[in-house]
Amino acid sequence: MRSSKELLGARIKEIRKSCGLSQEQLAELVGIEQKHVSRLEVGKNAPTIDRLEKIAAALNVPMGSFFDSGNQEANAERAAKIERMVRELDEDYQRIILKFSQILKEFNEK
């Protein structure tokens, strides 16, 4: 059975990868060394609450996301992923996505 540190580390890694970040990029955003990110992800070290808050901010997810061990993405993660994808599109496609989202919202409210 995996320890709590290992489960937390695996979740951090999963979210980091879903954000398209390398360990080096996350380390830079958080202000730590890459080897520390590696130790966190394999469960050798556990982050402090302050460090976990920084990691959550860097990954643009709520801290609770690290404790969601289900297979489904948390709503905030999914929204962040969609936002990143839309940002990469040109303005015309962004307008199409916005219009489509408005239609879906109206349909959902009925």
Buried (B, 14 or more C-beta within 10 A) or exposed (E): EEEEBBBBBBBBBBBBEBBEBEBEBBBBBBEBEBEBBBBBBEBEBBBEEEBBEBBBEBBBBBEEBBEBEEEEBBEBBEEBBEEEEEEEEEEEEEEEBEEEEEEEEEEEEE
